[in-house]
Amino acid sequence: MNQLLNLFSRQTLSLLWDTVCRFPVPVFCATACTFWIILDIYGVGLFGIRNPLWPLVHICGLGVLTSAAVVFFIESRNWPRLASIAAGALIVGLIALNLIDAGRAGWVEPRVYGFLGFFWAGAILLGMVAPFTRRDWSDDAAWIFGYRFWQAVGLGLAIGLIFSVGVWAFGHAFEELFRITLADELYITAWTLGLILFWPLAALMLAPRTFSDEPPDGPPAWLRLIVVWLLVPLAISYLVLINLYAVSVLFGWKFLIGQVGSAVSWLAGFSVATFLASYPWRNAGIWWLNFFRRVLFPALIAPSLLLAVEAEKDIAINGITESGYLLMVVIAWLLISIPIFTFGLKRLVVLPGLLGAMFVLSAFGPWGAVAVSTRSQVDRLEVLLTKYGYFSEGRLVAEGTEVPYGVGRKIDDILVYLEMTGKLVAIDPWFSGLKEDPPPADLRDEIISNLISRMSKDAPFYIKTSFFQDPIAGWRGFPVTGFDWVSFHDFVGEEGFNRQGLVPKYKSDDVLPYAVTSDPNSYELTLTMEDGREIVFDLEPMLEAALEAGYDGEAGPDEQLDAIMSSEIHAGTLRGHLVVQSISGRKVGFGHSNLKEGELSVWEVDVVIMVAEQEP
């Protein structure tokens, strides 16, 4: 037994040392990230620094991916190992500079979400194809490497999870048996070690070591079963579905803006991934697989056109945001890939390599997602403010004319977007000459709040609204002047998804002269004053009307939406006004066990209720 343990230890340590020598920069990044997170867990500062935690996590995480890709690239060309160390360290340094630059503005995390999202996706894709950018690469070698690459990633994750879950289970068993409570920090440390350190280390230890085009004994039977018998039929069904939708739009079916983009993007990604995975069985004589591989790219033409229409409508309404930029990247990738794979080159690595390169290029620079979206929104805001006299000669001015309601909503949406994504610093020059130059964040926010307030006769009250899991017009503003009380109320569907009716989500601590109760058998809310006077709000007609209106995000429906999602009732000396803040649910489809087809099933609804005493 001791000999087996010694042999296992020697082999493991030898493999670990070999991995450290082969991937010094990725191993350093994973170790440094783990060390820093553990210090943060226990509140230990290093050199007097507690923050920033998340910039370092992203730097190290991206460092593992990018520097590992550099190693694969260098090894495939038999270049000196020192070159991979130098190139990997340089790339990690460039990533750090991007995040450190954001940190100078106070490290507002959302500010770099666009950069991080595009870079993470691009780094993963380029890591797969890094060894096969030579002219003499083959599809067989690329597929084998990709299979082993993802196998290493999956097994590494399994190892990390086994460790973390094992420690978690041991800790809870220890607590139950000995009646001793362990600190939560111990469990968080276990998960950090498992997922931040052991996962990447195990994946690097199992990473492919050769780039040969000699096929292995053959892909495993389970993979053939999954790809050929499951993924390919699903991809075919998805292609048929989205092309049927494209035809229906051509013949007048309503175009669902805001939903087509994500659906088609996921469809395209899934179909192309299935195309790549099915490569080893391309000559196996399986008719549905041959059909899929032959028609895939022509079948993506109509979905690509749907994406283009979606992008055009979205940009016309909202300008360019990171999500809109991502949509344009996917469209460009499809428009390049479709003719190449329909009429010409059909090399496997072109698809992930092209998309990965586009993602990486979109992650930084004046052409990148963050910079382009910032310029687009700031330009839209400047045009609107100038039109109504709030902007002149590069600066905000103190007064302007009254802004129409719909335009004010657009201005409000842009300001909220800039704030939520940490980009308000882009309009700092507008505040020159106002108190301080440039203004601190709190002063800037104060000025913006005052600016918004001047855009309406009544001081607006801003809340975020969505219904049936789809966003509606960003942040909604509505007047609260003229009311004596304003209160918030959250309700959830009675018995989850299975029954019509609402129950309170929690009990409000607000001191109000009234109580709001719900009927568990309907969508009625009853407001009862202390003296017994009542107002009954029925939500169901409002929800039905909203669905019937089919709000799709196009310009101009704000007033219509406000009329639909609000209700005002006069009852004697009371005036009550209800506004739906957010709601999620659906209309029941065919086959529901508890409700009839077409009946409403609401999961959660948040409302704002305003009450005023009025003359009899």
C-alpha positions in Angstrom: 0.0 0.0 0.0 2.8 2.4 0.9 4.5 1.6 -2.4 1.3 2.4 -4.3 0.9 5.7 -2.4 4.6 6.6 -3.0 4.2 5.8 -6.7 1.0 7.8 -6.9 2.7 10.8 -5.1 5.8 10.7 -7.3 3.7 10.5 -10.5 1.4 13.3 -9.4 4.2 15.5 -8.2 6.1 14.8 -11.5 3.1 15.7 -13.6 2.4 18.8 -11.5 6.0 20.0 -11.9 5.9 19.3 -15.6 2.7 21.4 -15.8 4.4 24.3 -13.9 7.3 24.2 -16.3 5.1 24.0 -19.3 2.5 26.7 -18.2 4.4 28.9 -15.8 2.3 32.1 -16.5 -1.1 30.4 -16.3 -0.1 28.5 -13.1 1.1 31.8 -11.6 -2.1 33.6 -12.5 -4.3 30.8 -11.0 -2.3 30.7 -7.8 -2.1 34.5 -7.4 -5.9 34.7 -7.9 -6.6 32.1 -5.3 -4.2 33.7 -2.8 -5.8 37.1 -3.2 -9.3 35.8 -2.9 -8.5 33.9 0.3 -6.9 37.0 1.7 -10.1 38.9 1.0 -12.2 36.1 2.5 -10.4 36.5 5.8 -10.2 40.3 5.6 -6.4 40.3 5.4 -4.9 43.3 3.5 -1.6 43.0 1.6 0.6 46.1 1.6 -2.4 47.9 2.9 -4.6 47.0 -0.1 -8.0 45.3 0.3 -9.3 46.4 -3.0 -9.6 45.8 -5.9 -10.5 42.1 -5.7 -12.5 41.6 -8.9 -10.0 43.4 -11.2 -7.4 40.9 -10.1 -9.8 38.0 -10.5 -10.5 39.0 -14.1 -6.8 39.7 -14.8 -5.8 36.3 -13.6 -8.7 34.4 -15.1 -8.0 36.0 -18.5 -4.3 35.5 -17.9 -4.8 31.7 -17.5 -6.7 31.5 -20.8 -4.6 33.8 -23.0 -1.2 32.6 -21.7 -2.2 29.0 -22.2 -3.2 29.8 -25.7 0.2 31.4 -26.2 1.9 28.2 -25.0 -0.1 26.1 -27.5 0.8 28.5 -30.3 4.5 28.5 -29.4 4.7 24.7 -29.0 3.0 24.0 -32.3 5.9 25.8 -34.0 8.7 24.4 -31.8 9.8 27.8 -30.7 11.8 28.3 -27.4 9.8 28.0 -24.2 11.1 31.3 -23.1 9.1 32.9 -25.9 5.8 31.6 -24.5 6.7 33.0 -21.0 7.6 36.4 -22.4 4.5 36.6 -24.7 2.2 35.3 -22.0 3.4 37.8 -19.5 3.1 40.6 -22.0 -0.5 39.8 -22.8 -1.4 39.5 -19.1 0.2 42.9 -18.6 -1.8 44.5 -21.4 -5.0 43.0 -19.9 -4.0 44.5 -16.5 -3.4 47.9 -18.0 -7.0 47.9 -19.4 -8.5 47.2 -16.0 -6.1 49.4 -14.1 -7.1 52.3 -16.4 -10.7 51.6 -15.4 -9.6 51.5 -11.8 -8.4 55.1 -12.1 -12.0 56.1 -12.5 -12.8 54.4 -9.2 -13.1 50.9 -10.6 -16.8 51.0 -11.4 -17.2 47.3 -12.3 -19.9 47.7 -14.9 -17.6 50.0 -16.8 -15.5 47.1 -18.1 -18.2 44.4 -18.4 -18.3 44.9 -22.2 -14.5 44.5 -22.4 -14.5 41.5 -20.1 -17.4 39.7 -21.8 -15.9 40.0 -25.3 -12.4 39.1 -24.1 -13.4 36.1 -22.2 -15.3 34.6 -25.2 -12.5 35.5 -27.6 -9.8 34.0 -25.4 -11.6 30.7 -25.0 -12.2 30.4 -28.8 -8.7 31.4 -29.8 -7.2 29.0 -27.2 -8.8 26.2 -29.2 -7.4 27.1 -32.5 -4.0 28.7 -31.5 -1.9 25.7 -32.7 -3.6 25.5 -36.1 -2.9 28.9 -37.6 -0.2 27.4 -39.8 -0.8 26.7 -43.5 -0.1 23.0 -43.0 -2.7 22.3 -40.3 -5.3 19.7 -40.9 -8.9 19.3 -39.8 -8.2 16.0 -38.2 -5.6 17.4 -36.0 -7.8 20.4 -35.1 -10.8 18.3 -34.2 -8.6 15.9 -32.0 -7.1 18.9 -30.3 -10.4 20.5 -29.7 -11.9 17.3 -28.3 -8.9 16.8 -25.9 -9.0 20.5 -25.0 -12.7 20.4 -23.9 -12.1 17.0 -22.3 -9.4 18.5 -20.2 -11.6 21.5 -19.3 -14.5 19.2 -18.3 -12.4 16.8 -16.3 -10.6 19.7 -14.6 -14.0 21.1 -13.6 -15.1 17.7 -12.3 -12.0 17.5 -10.1 -12.5 20.9 -8.7 -16.2 20.2 -7.9 -15.4 16.9 -6.3 -12.9 18.6 -4.0 -15.2 21.5 -3.1 -18.4 19.4 -2.7 -16.4 16.8 -0.7 -15.1 19.4 1.7 -18.6 21.0 2.0 -20.2 17.6 2.7 -17.5 16.7 5.3 -17.9 20.0 7.0 -21.7 19.7 7.3 -21.4 16.1 8.5 -18.9 17.2 11.1 -21.3 19.9 12.3 -24.1 17.5 12.6 -22.2 14.8 14.4 -20.2 17.0 16.9 -22.7 19.9 17.1 -20.0 22.4 16.3 -20.7 25.2 13.9 -17.9 25.9 11.4 -17.2 29.4 10.0 -18.7 30.1 6.6 -15.2 31.3 5.5 -14.0 27.7 5.6 -16.6 26.6 3.0 -15.9 29.6 0.8 -12.2 28.8 1.0 -12.9 25.2 -0.1 -15.0 26.4 -3.1 -12.2 28.9 -4.0 -9.5 26.2 -3.9 -11.7 23.8 -6.0 -12.8 26.2 -8.7 -10.1 28.9 -8.9 -7.0 26.8 -8.3 -7.6 23.0 -8.8 -9.9 23.4 -11.8 -7.3 25.3 -14.0 -4.4 23.3 -12.6 -6.1 20.0 -13.4 -7.1 21.2 -16.9 -3.6 22.3 -17.6 -2.2 19.0 -16.4 -4.6 17.2 -18.8 -4.2 19.6 -21.7 -3.2 18.1 -25.1 0.6 17.8 -25.5 0.8 17.0 -29.2 -0.8 18.5 -32.3 -0.5 15.5 -34.5 -3.1 14.9 -37.3 -2.9 11.1 -36.6 -6.5 10.1 -35.5 -6.9 8.3 -32.2 -8.6 4.9 -32.0 -11.8 6.8 -32.7 -14.1 9.1 -30.8 -15.9 7.4 -27.9 -19.3 5.8 -28.6 -21.0 8.0 -26.0 -19.9 11.1 -28.0 -21.2 9.7 -31.2 -24.5 8.9 -29.5 -24.8 12.5 -28.2 -23.7 14.3 -31.4 -25.3 12.1 -34.1 -28.5 11.0 -32.4 -29.3 14.0 -30.2 -27.5 17.2 -31.2 -27.9 16.9 -35.0 -31.7 16.2 -34.9 -32.1 19.1 -32.5 -30.1 21.5 -34.7 -32.2 20.4 -37.7 -35.4 21.1 -35.8 -34.1 24.5 -34.7 -33.2 25.4 -38.3 -36.6 24.4 -39.5 -38.3 26.4 -36.8 -36.4 29.7 -37.3 -36.8 29.5 -41.1 -40.5 28.9 -40.8 -40.6 32.0 -38.6 -38.6 34.0 -41.2 -41.2 32.9 -43.9 -44.1 33.9 -41.6 -42.5 37.3 -41.1 -42.3 37.7 -44.8 -46.0 37.1 -45.1 -46.9 39.6 -42.4 -46.4 37.8 -39.1 -45.4 40.3 -36.3 -41.6 40.7 -35.9 -40.8 40.3 -32.2 -38.1 42.8 -31.7 -36.0 42.1 -28.7 -36.5 38.4 -28.9 -35.3 37.4 -32.3 -31.7 38.5 -31.7 -31.0 36.2 -28.7 -33.0 33.3 -30.2 -31.2 33.4 -33.6 -27.8 34.0 -32.1 -28.1 30.9 -29.8 -29.5 28.9 -32.7 -26.5 29.8 -34.9 -24.0 29.1 -32.2 -25.5 25.8 -31.3 -25.8 24.7 -35.0 -22.2 25.6 -35.8 -20.9 23.9 -32.7 -22.9 20.8 -33.7 -21.4 21.1 -37.2 -17.9 21.1 -35.7 -18.6 18.3 -33.3 -20.0 16.0 -36.0 -16.8 16.2 -38.2 -15.5 12.6 -37.4 -18.7 11.0 -38.7 -19.0 13.1 -41.9 -18.3 10.0 -44.1 -20.3 7.5 -42.0 -23.2 7.4 -44.4 -25.7 8.8 -41.9 -28.3 10.5 -44.1 -29.6 13.1 -41.6 -26.1 14.0 -40.6 -25.1 14.4 -44.3 -28.2 16.5 -44.9 -27.4 18.7 -41.9 -23.8 19.3 -42.9 -24.9 20.1 -46.5 -27.7 22.6 -45.8 -26.5 24.2 -42.5 -24.9 27.4 -43.9 -27.5 28.1 -46.7 -30.2 27.5 -44.0 -28.5 30.3 -41.9 -29.1 32.9 -44.6 -32.7 33.7 -43.5 -31.8 33.8 -39.8 -28.9 36.2 -40.6 -31.4 38.5 -42.3 -33.6 38.4 -39.3 -30.6 39.4 -37.1 -29.9 42.3 -39.5 -33.5 43.6 -39.2 -33.3 43.2 -35.4 -30.0 45.1 -35.2 -31.4 47.9 -37.5 -34.5 48.3 -35.4 -32.7 48.1 -32.1 -30.1 50.7 -33.1 -32.7 53.0 -34.5 -34.6 52.9 -31.1 -31.8 52.6 -28.6 -28.6 53.6 -30.4 -25.6 51.2 -30.0 -25.2 49.4 -26.7 -22.9 46.4 -25.9 -25.7 44.0 -26.6 -26.4 45.7 -30.0 -22.7 45.6 -30.7 -22.6 41.9 -29.9 -25.5 41.4 -32.4 -23.5 43.2 -35.1 -20.5 40.9 -34.4 -22.6 37.8 -34.8 -24.1 39.1 -38.0 -20.6 39.9 -39.4 -19.4 36.5 -38.4 -22.3 34.8 -40.2 -22.1 36.9 -43.3 -18.4 36.0 -43.7 -18.8 32.3 -42.7 -21.9 31.5 -44.8 -20.3 32.1 -48.3 -17.0 30.6 -47.2 -18.5 27.3 -46.1 -21.2 27.2 -48.8 -18.9 27.7 -51.8 -15.3 27.4 -50.7 -13.0 26.8 -47.8 -14.4 24.4 -45.2 -11.6 24.4 -42.6 -12.8 23.7 -39.1 -10.7 26.3 -37.2 -12.0 29.1 -39.4 -15.3 29.2 -37.6 -14.2 29.5 -34.0 -11.0 31.3 -34.9 -12.8 34.0 -36.9 -15.4 34.5 -34.1 -12.7 34.5 -31.4 -10.6 37.1 -33.3 -13.7 39.3 -33.7 -14.5 39.1 -30.0 -11.0 40.0 -29.0 -10.8 42.9 -31.4 -14.2 44.1 -30.0 -12.9 44.1 -26.5 -10.7 47.2 -26.6 -9.7 50.2 -28.6 -11.8 53.1 -30.0 -13.6 50.5 -32.3 -14.5 48.2 -29.3 -17.9 47.6 -27.8 -17.4 49.8 -24.8 -16.0 52.8 -26.7 -18.6 52.6 -29.6 -21.6 52.2 -27.3 -20.4 55.1 -25.1 -20.0 57.4 -28.1 -23.4 56.4 -29.5 -25.3 57.0 -26.3 -23.5 60.3 -25.5 -24.2 61.5 -29.0 -27.9 60.7 -28.7 -28.1 62.4 -25.4 -26.3 65.5 -26.8 -28.7 65.8 -29.7 -31.8 65.5 -27.5 -30.6 68.0 -24.9 -29.5 70.5 -27.6 -32.9 70.3 -29.3 -34.7 71.4 -26.1 -32.1 74.0 -24.9 -30.3 72.0 -22.2 -27.0 71.8 -24.0 -24.9 74.5 -25.8 -21.3 74.9 -26.9 -20.2 71.6 -25.3 -21.8 72.3 -21.9 -25.0 71.8 -20.0 -26.9 75.0 -19.5 -29.1 75.8 -16.5 -32.5 76.1 -18.2 -34.3 74.8 -21.2 -37.8 74.3 -22.6 -40.2 71.7 -21.4 -39.4 68.3 -22.8 -42.3 66.2 -24.3 -43.0 63.1 -22.2 -41.7 60.6 -24.8 -38.5 62.5 -25.4 -37.9 62.9 -21.6 -38.2 59.1 -21.3 -35.5 58.6 -23.9 -33.2 61.1 -22.2 -33.9 59.3 -18.9 -33.1 55.9 -20.5 -29.8 57.1 -21.8 -28.8 58.6 -18.4 -29.7 55.4 -16.6 -27.7 53.4 -19.1 -24.7 55.5 -18.7 -25.0 55.3 -14.9 -25.6 51.6 -14.8 -22.6 50.9 -17.0 -20.3 53.3 -15.2 -20.0 55.6 -18.2 -21.1 58.9 -16.7 -17.5 60.0 -16.7 -17.9 60.4 -20.5 -20.1 63.5 -19.9 -17.8 65.1 -17.3 -16.7 67.8 -19.8 -20.3 69.0 -20.0 -20.2 70.1 -16.4 -17.3 72.6 -16.8 -17.9 75.8 -14.9 -20.6 74.1 -12.6 -19.3 74.2 -9.0 -16.3 71.9 -9.6 -14.6 70.8 -12.8 -14.7 67.8 -13.2 -17.4 67.1 -10.7 -17.2 64.3 -8.2 -19.6 61.4 -8.8 -22.1 62.6 -6.1 -22.3 66.1 -7.5 -22.6 64.8 -11.0 -25.5 62.5 -9.9 -27.1 65.5 -8.1 -27.0 67.7 -11.2 -28.4 64.9 -13.4 -31.2 64.4 -10.9 -32.0 68.1 -11.1 -31.8 68.0 -14.8 -34.3 65.2 -15.0 -36.6 66.9 -12.6 -36.7 70.0 -14.8 -38.0 68.0 -17.8 -41.5 67.6 -16.5 -44.1 69.8 -14.8 -44.3 67.4 -11.9 -41.4 65.9 -10.1 -41.2 62.3 -11.5 -40.9 59.2 -9.6 -38.7 56.7 -11.4 -39.0 52.9 -11.2 -38.0 50.1 -13.5 -40.7 48.2 -15.3 -41.0 44.9 -17.0 -43.8 42.5 -17.8 -43.9 38.9 -18.7 -40.2 38.7 -18.4 -39.6 41.3 -21.2 -38.2 44.8 -20.4 -40.6 47.7 -21.1 -39.1 51.0 -21.9 -36.4 51.0 -19.3 -37.0 53.3 -16.3 -40.5 54.7 -16.2 -41.3 58.1 -14.8 -44.7 59.2 -13.5 -45.9 62.1 -11.4 -46.6 61.5 -7.7 -47.6 65.1 -6.9 -51.2 65.5 -5.8 -51.2 62.3 -3.7 -51.0 62.0 0.0 -49.4 58.5 0.3 -47.2 56.3 -1.9 -46.5 52.6 -1.1 -44.9 49.6 -2.7 -46.5 46.1 -2.7 -45.1 42.8 -3.9 -47.2 39.7 -4.5 -46.5 36.2 -5.8 -48.7 33.7 -7.5 -50.7 31.5 -5.2 -49.1 28.0 -5.2 -46.5 28.9 -7.7 -47.4 28.5 -11.3 -50.5 26.3 -10.8 -53.3 28.6 -9.7 -54.7 32.0 -10.5 -54.4 34.5 -7.7 -51.9 36.4 -5.6 -50.6 36.4 -2.1 -48.3 39.0 -0.4 -44.6 38.3 -0.9 -43.7 39.9 2.5 -45.3 42.1 5.1 -44.5 45.8 4.7 -43.3 47.8 7.6 -44.5 51.1 6.2 -46.8 53.0 8.6 -49.8 53.8 6.4 -53.5 54.6 7.0 -54.5 51.7 4.8 -53.8 48.1 4.1 -53.6 46.3 0.8 -54.9 42.7 0.6 -55.1 40.3 -2.3 -57.7 37.8 -3.4 -56.1 34.3 -3.8 -58.7 33.4 -6.4 -58.4 36.4 -8.7 -56.1 39.2 -9.6 -57.9 41.8 -7.4 -56.2 44.0 -4.9 -58.3 45.7 -2.2 -57.1 48.9 -0.5 -58.9 49.4 2.9 -58.5 52.6 4.9 -58.6 52.5 8.7 -62.1 53.9 8.7 -63.3 51.1 6.4 -63.4 52.9 3.0 -62.3 50.6 0.1 -60.8 50.8 -3.4 -60.6 47.6 -5.5 -58.0 47.4 -8.2 -58.5 44.6 -10.8 -55.1 43.7 -12.4 -56.4 41.1 -14.9 -57.8 43.6 -17.5 -54.5 45.5 -17.3 -52.5 42.4 -17.9 -54.7 41.2 -20.7 -54.6 44.6 -22.4 -50.8 44.7 -22.2 -50.5 41.3 -23.8 -53.1 42.2 -26.4 -51.2 45.4 -27.3 -48.2 43.3 -28.0 -45.7 45.9 -26.9 -42.5 45.2 -28.8 -40.2 48.1 -27.9 -40.8 50.2 -31.0 -40.7 54.0 -30.7 -43.7 55.8 -29.5 -45.8 53.5 -27.4 -44.9 55.0 -24.0 -48.1 56.8 -23.3 -50.1 53.8 -24.5 -48.1 51.6 -22.2 -48.6 53.9 -19.2 -52.4 53.8 -19.8 -52.4 50.0 -20.0 -50.2 49.4 -17.0 -52.0 51.8 -14.6 -55.4 52.3 -13.2 -57.1 55.2 -11.4 -60.2 54.8 -9.4 -62.4 57.3 -7.5 -64.4 56.0 -4.6 -66.2 58.7 -2.7 -63.6 60.9 -1.0 -60.7 58.6 -2.1 -58.6 58.7 -5.2 -56.4 55.7 -5.8 -53.9 55.2 -8.6 -52.1 51.9 -9.2 -49.0 51.5 -11.4 -47.6 48.1 -12.3 -43.9 48.2 -11.5 -43.0 44.8 -12.7 -44.7 41.5 -13.5 -43.6 38.1 -14.6 -45.8 35.3 -15.8 -47.4 34.0 -19.0 -50.6 33.0 -20.7 -51.1 29.3 -20.2 -50.6 27.1 -23.2 -52.1 23.9 -24.3 -51.8 21.0 -21.9 -51.6 22.8 -18.6 -52.9 20.6 -15.8 -54.5 23.2 -13.6 -55.5 26.2 -15.8 -57.4 26.5 -19.0 -55.6 27.4 -22.2 -55.2 31.1 -22.6 -55.7 31.8 -18.9 -53.2 34.1 -17.1 -50.7 32.6 -14.7 -48.8 35.3 -12.8 -45.7 34.3 -10.8 -44.9 37.7 -9.3 -46.2 41.3 -9.5 -44.9 44.5 -7.9 -47.1 47.5 -7.8 -47.0 51.1 -6.6 -50.2 52.5 -5.1 -50.8 56.2 -4.6 -53.7 57.5 -2.5 -55.2 60.9 -2.1 -58.1 62.4 -0.1 -60.4 64.4 -2.3 -63.3 66.7 -1.8 -66.7 64.9 -1.8 
